[in-house]
């Protein structure tokens, strides 16, 4: 129940332990959706919750900063933790239940020795720069699917490779859940919403606009029939003269992250370090046949 009789949004129940989660989950009837997050919720997460509310009777939000998916030099300690504001957003968007466990609750025997192997796709792009990242992501996602037992699970296209790997895991390991992708939410100037945007200084935020500008330029060139290589070159030009941005990768692939097709639907993906903050973004492209 997420609204009272006057239609006022009711605060979601908060479960801190797997016992509390199991008890709350067992009271749910009808369709259940989960939205998994690491907290620091923003309007991108709100869009996930709304998409989940449209399809399900009850929405469970998980909030857990998963240590398994952070490398030793990454931002685990400084990752924003904003539970009170997160709970307000969950209430506003009609979540029924928030599962916010401790690391001890999620990993009672310590870091798991058995982890989900993401396979070859997990070693490319984000996986090449962040060894072990997708092992950590898929392991926690599978655990959270087992604990929340949803019919539907919603993930943002902003983390496109993560979404693709979760789809593969669910297919390959026969996990009984429907995975739903939700389009990226952007600021009016094109910046993709991300919990990590709050690390950016004003000049860094300005420089970060080069990522979405690159995707727009690449998609436009692809649509003009320029071909994959020229589309990448057009995208790369968006970084010309932009200081403080170090591109990690800028690629054009097919929608499943395989080699770029000669024509038809494709995906542009970019990762770059802006100051000390690593940002990723992606967009669909349609490779028109060469003129
Ligand atoms: O996308 C995220 O926020 C995380 O990778 C996820 C899916 C919640 C797993 O920790």
Boltz pocket constraint, residues with backbone or C-beta under 6 A from the ligand:
constraints:
  - pocket:
      binder: B
      contacts: [[A, 36], [A, 37], [A, 38], [A, 62], [A, 64], [A, 66], [A, 69], [A, 136], [A, 137], [A, 140], [A, 141], [A, 159], [A, 162]]
      max_distance: 6.0
